[in-house]
Each structure stands twice: as C-alpha cells, then as structure tokens.
C-alpha cells in the first residue's frame, strides 16, 4: 500500500502518518528529509524525534530518496517519508541544477514497484495566493506537479485539515 498524505503546515499530516505507520503492525523505517539549517528547523526536527517511538529505525536522507526507498523497502516493512516538500526544497537549492529532474524521475520510476507499506508526507502549498518571486513560484509548480503524479501512483491519498483526514482516493482511515 502506498499512501500520500497532504496538508498545510501544522495540519496534522505527520501525526496521521505516524499513527498509520504504527497501526500497520510492521517494523517502521522513518526517512527524514529535513536539514537543520537554522534554529527553527533544529527545533522542528527535535520535536519530530521526541514524538517518534524508540523502536523505529531512522534514515536521514535529504536528496537521494529513490535510492533510499529502494534500499529499505521490503514486503514486511513500513517506510514513512517525511516530508517530500523539504526534499523538493533541498533539490531546488542544490548546486547540481539537474538533481531535481533526476531525483524526481527516479522517485516516480521506483515507487510503483517497491514492496511493503509506504507512507509519503508532503505540504500542500497551492491552495492560496500565488507567491512572488521566481523560486517560490517554481517551488509551488514543482510541488503541485509532484503531488499530481504521486496521486496517480498511490493507492490512497489523504488531505489533512485541522487534524482531520479527508480521504481523496482509496480506503478510509
């Protein structure tokens, strides 16, 4: 089962993903894409770490997501990726300008054939005012396109608002 969980900042998407992973009954590998570039991100990362159960294994990978998923996916395992928009940001800011296109294609090519339970968390950024600036507009365009492509691949897609999951595709939670 592949599940995409979308939502705004502080919408409850990570908590929902963590709950679904725990309910899977499978060993869990948490794939964290965040990088601690400032105090605010360090605090967010610390809060996520403190909330995770001790038995979960953690892989921190800010860019090579497809390769990481491929290395850790198994029929008897649940992978939780949090979050795709941080991963996207890391690739947009990479010195290698071809990294985003290459890693995005690798993710979309790899994901359908991966075994096990995979839960992907991402921020829905395209429900408001169009941002100013080329980079922020590109970020929103890239996130929107990625979400559309992933929604086609995933068996379940959930939009989380105010802590409430709204299933857009697939079985209820």
CORUR-V629362 format. One record per residue. SS is DSSP state (H for helix, E for strand, - for the rest). Layout:
BEGIN
SS ; SS
END
This chain:
BEGIN
- ; E ; E ; E ; E ; E ; E ; - ; - ; - ; - ; - ; H ; H ; H ; H ; H ; H ; H ; H ; H ; H ; H ; - ; - ; - ; E ; E ; E ; E ; E ; E ; - ; - ; - ; - ; - ; - ; H ; H ; H ; H ; H ; H ; H ; H ; H ; H ; H ; H ; H ; - ; - ; - ; - ; - ; E ; E ; E ; E ; - ; - ; - ; - ; H ; H ; H ; H ; H ; H ; H ; H ; - ; - ; - ; - ; E ; E ; E ; E ; E ; E ; - ; H ; H ; H ; H ; H ; H ; H ; H ; H ; - ; - ; - ; - ; - ; - ; H ; H ; H ; H ; H ; H ; H ; H ; H ; H ; H ; H ; H ; - ; - ; - ; - ; - ; E ; E ; E ; E ; E ; E ; E ; - ; - ; - ; - ; - ; - ; - ; - ; - ; - ; H ; H ; H ; H ; H ; H ; H ; H ; H ; H ; H ; H ; H ; H ; H ; H ; H ; H ; H ; H ; - ; - ; E ; E ; E ; E ; E ; E ; - ; - ; E ; E ; E ; E ; E ; E ; - ; - ; - ; -
END
